Amino acid sequence: MENTQFKRFFGALLTILGIAVLLFSCVAFLSDKPVLGLTVSKWESVVPFLVGTVFLLTGVNLVKG
């Protein structure tokens, strides 16, 4: 029972983190100015997009299961 609660908490945390990273990568891709003090080119914004997607999908699977 305690293990299930930990999985759901960790899954929710990963889901929220994944959404935040995806939003950052989308804003960085669309913006020509620095985002949150970071200068990110269009191609460099692909990496946070992929990491955010992995976090989001993993978190959703942990919450669902």
N, C-alpha and C positions, 0 to 999 in steps of 0.2 A: 504494500500500500504506500509506504513512504517513497519507494523507488518510483512509483507512478507519479506522485506529486512532484518529485524532482524532475522527471522527464517533462512534465507539462510546464513547470516553471522555466526550465532551460529552453524548451521549445518556444515559449512565449518571448523570452529574452532574445533568442536568435531571430525570431520573426520581426520583432521591433527593430533590432539592429540591422537586419536585412533591408527593411523598408527605408530606414534612415540612410543607409549607404546607397541604395538605389536612387533615392531622391537627390543625394549629393552628386552622384554621377550624371544624372539627367540635367541638373542645373549647371554643372561644370561643362557638359557637352554643349549646352545651348548658350552659355555665356562667353563673352570675349574678355571679360574682366576677371581678376582673381576671385575665387570663391572661398570664403572662410580663411582668407589670407594665403591660399594656395593657388599658384598658377598651374592650371592643368590644360594640356592641349586636347584636341578632339580625340586623338588616338590613345592618349594616356587615360582618358575617362572610360575606356573599355574595361580596364582592369577592375576598378571599383564596381562597375556594372556586373561583371561576372562574379565577383566575390559576394556582392549583395544578393545576387540571384541564388547562389549556393546557400547562403545563410537563410534566406527566405524559404526556400524549398525544404531545407533540413528542419527548420523550425516548425513549419506547417506539418511535416510528417511526424515530428515528435509530439505535437499537440494532438494530432488526429489519432495517433496510435496509442 
